Amino acid sequence: MTVLVFLSAFVEVQRDLDRARRAVAEAKLALTICREKLDCVVDHAFAQRKFGPIETLFREEEAARKVCERAMKHLARSEERWVSMRAALASEEEQAQAWPILRHRLH
């Protein structure tokens, strides 16, 4: 019988998936905070007719958006790896159950 999946590799893929999910959540939160701050400043700028600090906030928002996009791409790759590993593990388990264990080979 051929071993398809090392459990340690599967565990590492699962950890990477968990880290990627957390990174996406953190990036989305940071982007949301940045956008809320930008909205407040834009509203205030229109009221005051002063637009100086907005450029910096737009750059911050753009940077936060890029971080979020990278995190989401990493999450997608991590999910693909996890699905592949899970399928390989399921296949391995299925193969193991299909072959009877010969008692004389256990000794």
DSSP file (Angstrom, degrees, kcal/mol; ACC not computed):
  #  RESIDUE AA STRUCTURE BP1 BP2  ACC     N-H-->O    O-->H-N    N-H-->O    O-->H-N    TCO  KAPPA ALPHA  PHI   PSI    X-CA   Y-CA   Z-CA
    1    1 A M              0   0    0      0, 0.0     2,-0.4     0, 0.0    95,-0.0   0.000 360.0 360.0 360.0 135.1    0.0    0.0    0.0
    2    2 A T        -     0   0    0     90,-0.0     2,-0.6     2,-0.0     0, 0.0  -0.777 360.0-131.6 -94.3 132.8    1.3    3.4   -0.9
    3    3 A V        +     0   0    0     -2,-0.4     3,-0.1     1,-0.2    89,-0.0  -0.742  25.1 179.3 -83.4 123.3    1.0    6.2    1.6
    4    4 A L        +     0   0    0     -2,-0.6     2,-0.4     1,-0.2    -1,-0.2   0.795  63.7  35.0 -93.3 -33.2   -0.4    9.3   -0.1
    5    5 A V        -     0   0    0     83,-0.2     2,-0.5    84,-0.1    -1,-0.2  -0.982  63.7-146.8-132.2 128.4   -0.6   11.8    2.7
    6    6 A F     >  -     0   0    0     -2,-0.4     4,-2.2     1,-0.1     3,-0.5  -0.812  20.3-138.6 -85.8 129.8    1.6   12.3    5.7
    7    7 A L  H  > S+     0   0    0     -2,-0.5     4,-2.8     1,-0.3     5,-0.2   0.862 103.5  57.6 -59.2 -34.5   -0.5   13.5    8.6
    8    8 A S  H  > S+     0   0    0      1,-0.2     4,-2.1     2,-0.2    -1,-0.3   0.891 107.1  48.3 -63.5 -37.1    2.1   16.1    9.5
    9    9 A A  H  > S+     0   0    0     -3,-0.5     4,-2.3     2,-0.2    -2,-0.2   0.900 111.7  49.6 -67.8 -40.1    1.8   17.6    6.0
   10   10 A F  H  X S+     0   0    0     -4,-2.2     4,-2.4     2,-0.2    -2,-0.2   0.918 110.2  50.5 -63.9 -42.7   -2.0   17.6    6.3
   11   11 A V  H  X S+     0   0    0     -4,-2.8     4,-2.5     1,-0.2    -2,-0.2   0.906 110.2  50.5 -61.8 -41.6   -1.8   19.3    9.7
   12   12 A E  H  X S+     0   0    0     -4,-2.1     4,-2.6     2,-0.2    -1,-0.2   0.898 109.7  50.1 -64.8 -40.0    0.6   21.9    8.3
   13   13 A V  H  X S+     0   0    0     -4,-2.3     4,-2.3     2,-0.2    -1,-0.2   0.909 110.8  50.2 -63.5 -41.0   -1.8   22.6    5.4
   14   14 A Q  H  X S+     0   0    0     -4,-2.4     4,-2.4     2,-0.2    -2,-0.2   0.909 110.8  49.0 -63.2 -41.9   -4.7   22.9    7.9
   15   15 A R  H  X S+     0   0    0     -4,-2.5     4,-2.9     2,-0.2    -2,-0.2   0.917 110.3  50.8 -63.2 -43.1   -2.6   25.4   10.0
   16   16 A D  H  X S+     0   0    0     -4,-2.6     4,-2.6     1,-0.2    -2,-0.2   0.904 109.9  50.4 -61.4 -41.0   -1.8   27.4    6.8
   17   17 A L  H  X S+     0   0    0     -4,-2.3     4,-2.4     2,-0.2    -1,-0.2   0.920 110.9  48.5 -62.2 -44.1   -5.4   27.5    6.0
   18   18 A D  H  X S+     0   0    0     -4,-2.4     4,-2.3     2,-0.2    -2,-0.2   0.918 112.5  48.3 -62.1 -43.6   -6.3   28.7    9.5
   19   19 A R  H  X S+     0   0    0     -4,-2.9     4,-2.7     1,-0.2    -2,-0.2   0.910 111.3  50.8 -63.3 -41.0   -3.6   31.4    9.3
   20   20 A A  H  X S+     0   0    0     -4,-2.6     4,-2.4     2,-0.2    55,-0.2   0.900 109.2  50.7 -64.2 -40.5   -4.8   32.5    5.9
   21   21 A R  H  X S+     0   0    0     -4,-2.4     4,-2.3     2,-0.2    -1,-0.2   0.922 112.3  46.8 -62.8 -43.7   -8.4   32.8    7.2
   22   22 A R  H  X S+     0   0    0     -4,-2.3     4,-2.7     2,-0.2    -2,-0.2   0.911 110.8  52.7 -64.3 -41.1   -7.2   34.9   10.1
   23   23 A A  H  X S+     0   0    0     -4,-2.7     4,-2.6     1,-0.2    -2,-0.2   0.900 109.8  48.5 -62.3 -40.9   -5.1   37.1    7.8
   24   24 A V  H  X S+     0   0    0     -4,-2.4     4,-2.8    47,-0.2     5,-0.2   0.929 111.7  49.3 -64.9 -44.2   -8.1   37.7    5.5
   25   25 A A  H  X S+     0   0    0     -4,-2.3     4,-2.1     1,-0.2    -2,-0.2   0.922 114.0  45.6 -60.7 -43.9  -10.3   38.6    8.5
   26   26 A E  H  X S+     0   0    0     -4,-2.7     4,-2.6     2,-0.2    -1,-0.2   0.903 113.5  49.4 -66.1 -41.0   -7.6   41.0    9.8
   27   27 A A  H  X S+     0   0    0     -4,-2.6     4,-2.4    -5,-0.2    41,-0.2   0.900 111.1  49.4 -66.4 -40.2   -7.0   42.5    6.4
   28   28 A K  H  X S+     0   0    0     -4,-2.8     4,-2.5     2,-0.2    -1,-0.2   0.901 111.6  49.3 -65.1 -39.9  -10.7   43.1    5.9
   29   29 A L  H  X S+     0   0    0     -4,-2.1     4,-2.7    -5,-0.2    -2,-0.2   0.935 111.5  48.7 -64.0 -45.5  -11.1   44.7    9.3
   30   30 A A  H  X S+     0   0    0     -4,-2.6     4,-2.4     1,-0.2    -2,-0.2   0.905 112.6  48.6 -61.1 -41.3   -8.1   47.0    8.6
   31   31 A L  H  X S+     0   0    0     -4,-2.4     4,-2.6    33,-0.2    -1,-0.2   0.907 111.1  50.1 -65.4 -41.6   -9.6   47.9    5.2
   32   32 A T  H  X S+     0   0    0     -4,-2.5     4,-2.5     2,-0.2    -2,-0.2   0.927 111.6  47.9 -62.5 -45.0  -13.0   48.6    6.7
   33   33 A I  H  X S+     0   0    0     -4,-2.7     4,-2.5     1,-0.2    -2,-0.2   0.926 112.5  49.6 -60.9 -44.9  -11.4   50.8    9.4
   34   34 A C  H  X S+     0   0    0     -4,-2.4     4,-2.5     1,-0.2    -2,-0.2   0.913 112.1  47.7 -61.1 -43.7   -9.4   52.7    6.8
   35   35 A R  H  X S+     0   0    0     -4,-2.6     4,-2.6     2,-0.2    -1,-0.2   0.886 110.8  51.0 -67.3 -38.5  -12.5   53.2    4.6
   36   36 A E  H  X S+     0   0    0     -4,-2.5     4,-2.2     2,-0.2    -1,-0.2   0.919 111.7  47.5 -63.8 -42.5  -14.6   54.4    7.6
   37   37 A K  H  X S+     0   0    0     -4,-2.5     4,-2.4     1,-0.2    -2,-0.2   0.919 112.0  50.4 -63.3 -42.7  -11.9   56.9    8.5
   38   38 A L  H  X S+     0   0    0     -4,-2.5     4,-2.8     1,-0.2     5,-0.2   0.908 108.5  52.2 -62.2 -42.6  -11.6   58.0    4.9
   39   39 A D  H  X S+     0   0    0     -4,-2.6     4,-2.5     1,-0.2    -1,-0.2   0.920 110.4  48.2 -59.5 -44.2  -15.4   58.5    4.7
   40   40 A C  H  X S+     0   0    0     -4,-2.2     4,-2.5     1,-0.2    -2,-0.2   0.921 113.5  46.8 -63.0 -43.5  -15.3   60.7    7.9
   41   41 A V  H  X S+     0   0    0     -4,-2.4     4,-3.0     2,-0.2    -2,-0.2   0.891 111.6  51.0 -67.7 -39.0  -12.5   62.8    6.6
   42   42 A V  H  X S+     0   0    0     -4,-2.8     4,-2.6     2,-0.2     5,-0.2   0.937 111.5  47.8 -63.5 -45.4  -14.1   63.2    3.1
   43   43 A D  H  X S+     0   0    0     -4,-2.5     4,-2.0    -5,-0.2    -2,-0.2   0.932 115.0  45.6 -59.8 -45.0  -17.3   64.3    4.7
   44   44 A H  H  X S+     0   0    0     -4,-2.5     4,-2.5     1,-0.2     5,-0.2   0.895 111.0  53.4 -64.6 -40.4  -15.4   66.7    7.0
   45   45 A A  H  X>S+     0   0    0     -4,-3.0     4,-2.1     1,-0.2     5,-1.3   0.905 108.9  48.7 -63.5 -41.6  -13.3   68.0    4.0
   46   46 A F  H  <5S+     0   0    0     -4,-2.6    -1,-0.2     2,-0.2    -2,-0.2   0.908 112.3  49.0 -64.3 -39.7  -16.4   68.8    2.0
   47   47 A A  H  <5S+     0   0    0     -4,-2.0    -2,-0.2    -5,-0.2    -1,-0.2   0.894 122.1  33.5 -65.7 -38.5  -17.9   70.6    4.9
   48   48 A Q  H  <5S-     0   0    0     -4,-2.5    -2,-0.2     2,-0.2    -1,-0.2   0.593 101.4-129.9 -91.9 -12.9  -14.7   72.6    5.5
   49   49 A R  T  <5 +     0   0    0     -4,-2.1     2,-0.4    -5,-0.2    -3,-0.2   0.852  69.4 123.7  61.1  36.6  -13.7   72.8    1.8
   50   50 A K      < +     0   0    0     -5,-1.3    -1,-0.2    -6,-0.2    -2,-0.2  -0.989  31.1 171.2-128.7 121.9  -10.2   71.6    2.8
   51   51 A F    >>  +     0   0    0     -2,-0.4     3,-0.7     1,-0.1     4,-0.5   0.208  40.9 111.1-117.7  14.9   -8.9   68.5    1.0
   52   52 A G  T >4 S+     0   0    0      1,-0.2     3,-0.8     2,-0.1     4,-0.4   0.923  78.3  44.0 -59.2 -52.9   -5.3   68.4    2.1
   53   53 A P  T 3> S+     0   0    0      0, 0.0     4,-1.3     0, 0.0    -1,-0.2   0.584  94.4  81.8 -74.9  -6.9   -5.2   65.3    4.3
   54   54 A I  H <> S+     0   0    0     -3,-0.7     4,-2.5     1,-0.2     5,-0.2   0.875  80.8  62.0 -67.8 -37.4   -7.3   63.2    2.0
   55   55 A E  H <X S+     0   0    0     -3,-0.8     4,-1.9    -4,-0.5    -1,-0.2   0.901 103.9  49.2 -57.5 -42.9   -4.5   62.1   -0.4
   56   56 A T  H  > S+     0   0    0     -4,-0.4     4,-2.2     1,-0.2    -1,-0.2   0.904 111.0  49.9 -63.2 -41.6   -2.7   60.3    2.4
   57   57 A L  H  X S+     0   0    0     -4,-1.3     4,-2.6     1,-0.2    -1,-0.2   0.867 107.1  54.1 -68.2 -35.3   -5.8   58.5    3.5
   58   58 A F  H  X S+     0   0    0     -4,-2.5     4,-2.3     2,-0.2    -1,-0.2   0.896 109.1  49.5 -63.8 -38.4   -6.5   57.4   -0.1
   59   59 A R  H  X S+     0   0    0     -4,-1.9     4,-2.5    -5,-0.2    -2,-0.2   0.907 110.8  49.7 -65.4 -41.3   -2.9   55.9   -0.2
   60   60 A E  H  X S+     0   0    0     -4,-2.2     4,-2.5     2,-0.2    -2,-0.2   0.909 111.1  49.2 -62.4 -41.9   -3.6   54.2    3.1
   61   61 A E  H  X S+     0   0    0     -4,-2.6     4,-2.3     2,-0.2    -2,-0.2   0.907 110.8  50.1 -64.8 -41.7   -6.8   52.8    1.7
   62   62 A E  H  X S+     0   0    0     -4,-2.3     4,-2.1     2,-0.2    -2,-0.2   0.909 111.6  48.2 -63.0 -43.0   -5.1   51.6   -1.5
   63   63 A A  H  X S+     0   0    0     -4,-2.5     4,-2.2     1,-0.2    -2,-0.2   0.913 112.0  49.1 -64.4 -42.6   -2.4   49.9    0.5
   64   64 A A  H  X S+     0   0    0     -4,-2.5     4,-2.2     1,-0.2   -33,-0.2   0.875 109.7  52.5 -64.6 -37.2   -5.0   48.2    2.8
   65   65 A R  H  X S+     0   0    0     -4,-2.3     4,-2.5     2,-0.2    -1,-0.2   0.906 109.1  49.4 -64.7 -41.7   -6.9   47.0   -0.2
   66   66 A K  H  X S+     0   0    0     -4,-2.1     4,-2.5     2,-0.2    -2,-0.2   0.901 110.3  50.3 -65.2 -40.9   -3.8   45.5   -1.7
   67   67 A V  H  X S+     0   0    0     -4,-2.2     4,-2.4     1,-0.2    -1,-0.2   0.918 111.6  49.2 -61.2 -43.0   -3.0   43.7    1.5
   68   68 A C  H  X S+     0   0    0     -4,-2.2     4,-2.3   -41,-0.2    -2,-0.2   0.909 110.6  49.6 -63.6 -43.3   -6.6   42.4    1.6
   69   69 A E  H  X S+     0   0    0     -4,-2.5     4,-2.2     2,-0.2    -2,-0.2   0.917 111.6  48.6 -62.9 -43.8   -6.4   41.2   -2.0
   70   70 A R  H  X S+     0   0    0     -4,-2.5     4,-2.5     1,-0.2    -2,-0.2   0.912 111.5  50.3 -62.3 -42.0   -3.1   39.4   -1.3
   71   71 A A  H  X S+     0   0    0     -4,-2.4     4,-2.3     1,-0.2   -47,-0.2   0.895 110.2  49.6 -64.1 -39.4   -4.5   37.7    1.8
   72   72 A M  H  X S+     0   0    0     -4,-2.3     4,-2.3     2,-0.2    -1,-0.2   0.874 110.5  50.2 -68.6 -36.4   -7.6   36.6   -0.2
   73   73 A K  H  X S+     0   0    0     -4,-2.2     4,-2.3     2,-0.2    -2,-0.2   0.914 111.1  49.0 -65.6 -42.3   -5.4   35.1   -2.9
   74   74 A H  H  X S+     0   0    0     -4,-2.5     4,-2.6     1,-0.2    -2,-0.2   0.905 110.1  52.0 -63.2 -40.1   -3.3   33.3   -0.3
   75   75 A L  H  X S+     0   0    0     -4,-2.3     4,-2.8   -55,-0.2    -2,-0.2   0.919 108.1  51.0 -61.4 -43.8   -6.5   32.0    1.3
   76   76 A A  H  X S+     0   0    0     -4,-2.3     4,-2.2     1,-0.2    -2,-0.2   0.922 112.3  46.3 -60.9 -44.1   -7.7   30.7   -2.1
   77   77 A R  H  X S+     0   0    0     -4,-2.3     4,-2.4     2,-0.2    -1,-0.2   0.903 112.8  50.4 -64.4 -40.4   -4.4   28.8   -2.6
   78   78 A S  H  X S+     0   0    0     -4,-2.6     4,-2.5     1,-0.2    -2,-0.2   0.903 109.8  50.0 -64.5 -41.1   -4.5   27.5    0.9
   79   79 A E  H  X S+     0   0    0     -4,-2.8     4,-2.6     2,-0.2    -1,-0.2   0.902 109.8  51.2 -64.3 -40.2   -8.1   26.2    0.4
   80   80 A E  H  X S+     0   0    0     -4,-2.2     4,-2.4     2,-0.2    -2,-0.2   0.929 111.8  46.9 -61.5 -45.4   -7.1   24.5   -2.8
   81   81 A R  H  X S+     0   0    0     -4,-2.4     4,-2.7     2,-0.2    -2,-0.2   0.908 112.6  49.9 -62.4 -41.8   -4.2   22.8   -1.1
   82   82 A W  H  X S+     0   0    0     -4,-2.5     4,-2.8     2,-0.2    -2,-0.2   0.920 110.9  48.4 -64.6 -44.0   -6.4   21.7    1.8
   83   83 A V  H  X S+     0   0    0     -4,-2.6     4,-2.5     2,-0.2    -1,-0.2   0.918 113.1  48.6 -62.3 -43.2   -9.1   20.3   -0.5
   84   84 A S  H  X S+     0   0    0     -4,-2.4     4,-2.4     2,-0.2    -2,-0.2   0.925 113.5  46.2 -62.7 -45.0   -6.4   18.4   -2.5
   85   85 A M  H  X S+     0   0    0     -4,-2.7     4,-2.5     2,-0.2    -2,-0.2   0.897 112.5  50.7 -65.1 -39.8   -4.9   17.0    0.7
   86   86 A R  H  X S+     0   0    0     -4,-2.8     4,-2.5     2,-0.2    -2,-0.2   0.906 110.9  48.9 -65.3 -40.9   -8.3   16.1    2.1
   87   87 A A  H  X S+     0   0    0     -4,-2.5     4,-2.4     2,-0.2    -2,-0.2   0.908 112.0  48.8 -64.7 -41.6   -9.2   14.3   -1.1
   88   88 A A  H  X S+     0   0    0     -4,-2.4     4,-2.4     2,-0.2    -2,-0.2   0.903 111.9  49.0 -64.6 -40.8   -5.8   12.4   -1.1
   89   89 A L  H  X S+     0   0    0     -4,-2.5     4,-2.6     2,-0.2    -2,-0.2   0.911 111.0  49.6 -65.3 -42.2   -6.4   11.5    2.5
   90   90 A A  H  X S+     0   0    0     -4,-2.5     4,-2.4     2,-0.2    -2,-0.2   0.905 111.5  49.6 -62.7 -41.1   -9.9   10.2    1.8
   91   91 A S  H  X S+     0   0    0     -4,-2.4     4,-2.6     2,-0.2    -2,-0.2   0.909 110.4  50.4 -63.2 -42.4   -8.6    8.2   -1.1
   92   92 A E  H  X S+     0   0    0     -4,-2.4     4,-2.4     2,-0.2    -2,-0.2   0.920 111.1  48.2 -61.7 -44.7   -5.9    6.7    1.1
   93   93 A E  H  X S+     0   0    0     -4,-2.6     4,-1.9     2,-0.2    -2,-0.2   0.898 111.2  51.1 -63.6 -40.2   -8.4    5.8    3.7
   94   94 A E  H  X S+     0   0    0     -4,-2.4     4,-1.5     1,-0.2    -2,-0.2   0.918 111.0  47.7 -63.3 -44.2  -10.7    4.2    1.1
   95   95 A Q  H  X S+     0   0    0     -4,-2.6     4,-1.3     1,-0.2    -2,-0.2   0.895 109.5  53.6 -63.8 -40.1   -7.8    2.2   -0.3
   96   96 A A  H  < S+     0   0    0     -4,-2.4    -1,-0.2     1,-0.2    -2,-0.2   0.871 110.9  46.2 -63.8 -36.3   -6.8    1.0    3.2
   97   97 A Q  H  < S+     0   0    0     -4,-1.9    -1,-0.2     1,-0.2    -2,-0.2   0.767 107.0  58.9 -77.0 -25.3  -10.3   -0.2    3.8
   98   98 A A  H  < S+     0   0    0     -4,-1.5    -1,-0.2    -5,-0.2    -2,-0.2   0.778  96.1  69.3 -74.9 -26.8  -10.5   -1.9    0.5
   99   99 A W  S  < S-     0   0    0     -4,-1.3     2,-0.1    -3,-0.2    -1,-0.1  -0.824  83.9-131.2 -97.8 123.0   -7.5   -4.2    1.2
  100  100 A P        -     0   0    0      0, 0.0     2,-0.6     0, 0.0    -2,-0.1  -0.439  23.2-116.9 -69.8 144.9   -8.0   -6.9    3.8
  101  101 A I        -     0   0    0     -2,-0.1     2,-0.6    -4,-0.1     3,-0.1  -0.721  24.2-139.8 -83.1 122.6   -5.3   -7.1    6.4
  102  102 A L    >>  -     0   0    0     -2,-0.6     3,-1.4     1,-0.2     4,-0.6  -0.748   4.2-148.0 -87.0 121.7   -3.5  -10.4    6.2
  103  103 A R  G >4 S+     0   0    0     -2,-0.6     3,-1.2     1,-0.3     4,-0.5   0.837  94.6  59.2 -61.1 -35.0   -2.8  -11.7    9.7
  104  104 A H  G 34 S+     0   0    0      1,-0.3     3,-0.4     2,-0.2    -1,-0.3   0.733 101.3  56.4 -69.0 -19.1    0.4  -13.5    8.7
  105  105 A R  G <4 S+     0   0    0     -3,-1.4    -1,-0.3     1,-0.2    -2,-0.2   0.614  94.3  67.8 -84.9 -13.2    1.8  -10.2    7.5
  106  106 A L    <<        0   0    0     -3,-1.2    -1,-0.2    -4,-0.6    -2,-0.2   0.689 360.0 360.0 -78.0 -17.6    1.3   -8.6   10.9
  107  107 A H              0   0    0     -4,-0.5    -1,-0.2    -3,-0.4    -2,-0.1   0.422 360.0 360.0 -96.2 360.0    3.9  -10.9   12.5
